[in-house]
Amino acid sequence: MEVFDRKTCNVPLTQCGFIDMFVREAFANFAEFANLGHLSTQLEANYDQWKGQSSSWTPANNLALHM
């Protein structure tokens, strides 16, 4: 799968997908339960940062990651 290929993966898009599919709902529920709204605020800031990096990301950027 291309998403898991370190040579071609667009890491920011992968992070956004993970947040969309799993994290956002869990954080929203936990933040509401524990009265920790700042967690959701930080999650959205992180999401926006990843989204901003996704259009300029190239596979060469993967070399800078220590995976």
TORTOR-33582 format. One line per 10 residues: their letters; for each residue x, y, z of N, C-alpha, C. Coordinates in Angstrom, 1 decimal. Layout:
% residues N
a	X/Y/Z/X/Y/Z/X/Y/Z  ...;
//
This chain:
% residues 67
mevfdrktcn	0.8/-1.2/0.0/0.0/0.0/0.0/0.9/1.2/0.0  0.5/2.2/-0.8/1.4/3.4/-1.0/1.4/4.2/0.3  0.3/4.2/1.1/0.3/5.0/2.3/1.4/4.5/3.3  1.8/3.2/3.2/2.7/2.7/4.1/4.1/2.6/3.5  4.3/3.0/2.3/5.6/3.0/1.7/6.4/4.3/2.1  7.4/4.1/2.8/8.2/5.3/3.3/8.8/6.1/2.2  9.0/5.4/1.0/9.6/6.1/-0.1/8.7/7.0/-0.8  7.4/6.8/-0.7/6.4/7.6/-1.5/5.3/8.2/-0.6  5.2/7.9/0.7/4.2/8.4/1.5/4.2/9.9/1.7  3.0/10.5/1.7/2.9/11.9/2.0/2.5/11.9/3.5;
vpltqcgfid	3.4/12.1/4.4/3.2/12.0/5.8/2.1/13.0/6.3  2.1/14.2/5.9/1.1/15.1/6.4/-0.3/14.6/6.0  -0.5/14.1/4.8/-1.8/13.6/4.4/-2.2/12.4/5.2  -1.2/11.5/5.5/-1.4/10.4/6.4/-1.9/10.8/7.8  -1.2/11.8/8.3/-1.6/12.3/9.6/-3.0/12.9/9.6  -3.3/13.7/8.6/-4.7/14.2/8.5/-5.7/13.1/8.4  -5.4/12.1/7.6/-6.4/11.0/7.5/-6.6/10.3/8.9  -5.5/10.1/9.6/-5.6/9.4/10.9/-6.4/10.3/11.9  -6.2/11.6/11.8/-7.0/12.5/12.7/-8.5/12.4/12.3  -8.7/12.5/11.0/-10.1/12.4/10.5/-10.8/11.1/10.9;
mfvreafanf	-10.1/10.0/10.7/-10.8/8.7/10.9/-10.9/8.2/12.3  -9.9/8.6/13.2/-9.9/8.0/14.5/-9.8/9.0/15.6  -8.9/10.0/15.5/-8.6/10.8/16.6/-9.6/11.9/17.0  -10.1/12.6/16.0/-11.0/13.8/16.2/-12.2/13.4/17.1  -12.9/12.4/16.8/-14.1/12.0/17.6/-13.7/11.5/19.0  -12.6/10.8/19.1/-12.2/10.3/20.4/-11.8/11.5/21.3  -11.0/12.4/20.7/-10.6/13.6/21.5/-11.8/14.5/21.9  -12.7/14.6/21.0/-13.9/15.4/21.3/-14.7/14.8/22.5  -14.9/13.5/22.5/-15.6/12.9/23.6/-14.8/13.0/24.9  -13.5/12.7/24.8/-12.7/12.8/26.0/-12.6/14.2/26.5;
aefanlghls	-12.4/15.1/25.7/-12.2/16.5/26.1/-13.5/17.0/26.8  -14.6/16.6/26.2/-15.9/17.0/26.8/-16.1/16.3/28.2  -15.8/15.0/28.3/-15.9/14.3/29.5/-15.0/14.8/30.6  -13.7/15.1/30.3/-12.7/15.5/31.2/-12.6/17.1/31.3  -13.4/17.8/30.6/-13.4/19.3/30.7/-12.0/19.8/30.3  -11.5/19.3/29.2/-10.2/19.6/28.7/-10.3/20.1/27.2  -11.1/21.2/27.0/-11.3/21.7/25.7/-10.0/22.1/25.0  -9.0/22.5/25.7/-7.8/22.9/25.0/-7.1/21.7/24.2  -7.5/20.5/24.6/-7.0/19.3/23.8/-7.5/19.4/22.4  -8.8/19.7/22.2/-9.4/19.8/20.9/-8.9/21.0/20.1;
tqleanydqw	-8.6/22.1/20.8/-8.1/23.2/20.2/-6.7/22.9/19.6  -5.8/22.2/20.4/-4.5/21.9/20.0/-4.6/20.9/18.8  -5.5/19.9/18.9/-5.6/18.9/17.8/-5.9/19.6/16.5  -6.8/20.6/16.5/-7.2/21.3/15.3/-6.0/22.2/14.8  -5.2/22.7/15.7/-4.0/23.5/15.3/-3.0/22.5/14.6  -2.8/21.3/15.2/-1.9/20.3/14.6/-2.4/19.9/13.3  -3.8/19.7/13.2/-4.4/19.3/11.9/-4.1/20.3/10.8  -4.3/21.6/11.2/-4.1/22.7/10.2/-2.6/22.8/9.8  -1.7/22.5/10.7/-0.3/22.5/10.4/0.0/21.4/9.4  -0.4/20.2/9.7/-0.2/19.1/8.8/-0.8/19.3/7.4;
kgqssswtpa	-2.1/19.8/7.4/-2.8/20.1/6.1/-2.0/21.1/5.3  -1.4/22.1/6.0/-0.6/23.1/5.3/0.7/22.6/4.7  1.2/21.6/5.3/2.4/21.0/4.8/2.2/20.0/3.7  1.0/19.5/3.6/0.7/18.4/2.6/0.9/18.7/1.2  0.6/20.0/0.8/0.7/20.3/-0.6/2.1/20.5/-1.1  3.0/20.8/-0.2/4.4/21.0/-0.6/5.3/19.8/-0.2  4.7/18.7/0.4/5.5/17.6/0.8/5.9/16.8/-0.4  7.2/16.3/-0.3/7.7/15.4/-1.4/8.3/14.2/-0.7  8.4/13.1/-1.4/9.0/11.9/-0.8/10.4/12.2/-0.2  11.1/13.1/-0.7/12.4/13.5/-0.2/12.3/13.9/1.3;
nnlalhm	11.2/14.5/1.6/11.0/14.9/3.0/11.0/13.8/4.0  10.6/12.6/3.5/10.6/11.4/4.3/12.0/11.0/4.9  13.0/11.4/4.1/14.4/11.1/4.6/14.7/11.8/5.9  14.1/12.9/6.1/14.4/13.7/7.3/13.7/13.1/8.5  12.8/12.2/8.3/12.1/11.6/9.5/12.8/10.4/10.0  12.9/10.2/11.2/13.6/9.1/11.8/12.5/8.0/12.1  12.3/7.2/11.1/11.2/6.1/11.3/11.9/4.8/11.6;
//
